[in-house]
Amino acid sequence: MELTQDKIDLISRIIKNDRKYPNNEDLYDDFFNETCKRSVNILNAIETESTLEAYLKRIVTTSIINVLKDSGRLRRTRAGYMSTKEVALSPADSTDYSQIEINYANIKIPENPEEIVIQKEILEFVADTIRKIDEDNPDKDYLHIYTLRYDKGMTQKEISEELGISQSEISKRLYKLMDKVRDVIE
């Protein structure tokens, strides 16, 4: 059975659009041959173009994975397939940054009254800015999160437990708040 040029072009396009194709271009012929071998019997049985394309996408993905496994570029892990060039991180390798505490003991306190007044004005400006941002975004609870983190010294994990929000959401909100404060200051 021969493939028509439109089906060859369709298979080629799907292969080149697959997310595993980049950096594996040298295996294009193998991907194409494996796809054709797996789909040759069904190509003429499917009548609609969209159904054929959906079917071929699945065949292409399977074919690429098999060729990459056979060539030693891909291996199966508990989480799925992974390039042999990548190194898997175990959960023990990840660092929990929420437990890091910043020590302000080495900050030099100003000695003259002018510096104290300037610092006080800066702190008041930042506090007013945070209050304004909190008023503009009442659903984000920025002021409460900021107070718990920087006034009470709670960790992100403790804040997430107290507010019933995920730790990653607390981290995002603190980062977004600091970003908004930075934008106002600049």
Phi, psi and omega in degrees: 000135180258146176271139175282159184298324180295325178285324175298315179296320179297313179299315180300315180297317181295319178299313183291339178268353180291143184291343179268355182290316180303140182073005177229024184301331181294344179260014183306313182300320178294318177300314182297312181298317180296319179297314180297317180299321182281336188244358186300325183287336186257345186307317182273349180280332181272127187267321184273142182297318183293320178294318179298316180296317178298317179296314182294328178300318179292319179295317180298314180300314178297317181296316180297316179299316180296317179294318179295321176296314181296329181273358178082014181264353183219142177224155181272134175235177178298327182276353182134212179265148182213145179296144178288348178279337181275154177247126181284139175262128176277160179303333180288338181280342183280145182259135177267099184285349181290342181272355181284129178248140181264132180260122181262014184295333183271007178282131181279123179277133182296146184259334182259156185298326181298316179296321179296316180296317180298314179297320180296318178296319179297313180297320178295320178298315179297317180297316178297320179297317179295320177298318180296316179298320179295321178295322181287338182229066186297334182285345183271342176058037184303313184297318180296314179297317179299315180298315180296320184284310190259334177271317182265350176071023180284150176283164178299323179296316179296320178296317181297322178292320181291320184267349181072031179240149181296153180297323179294326178292321176299314179300315179298317182293319177297317179297315180297319178299312180297324178296318179292320178297316179299319179298320180292319181293319181283000000 
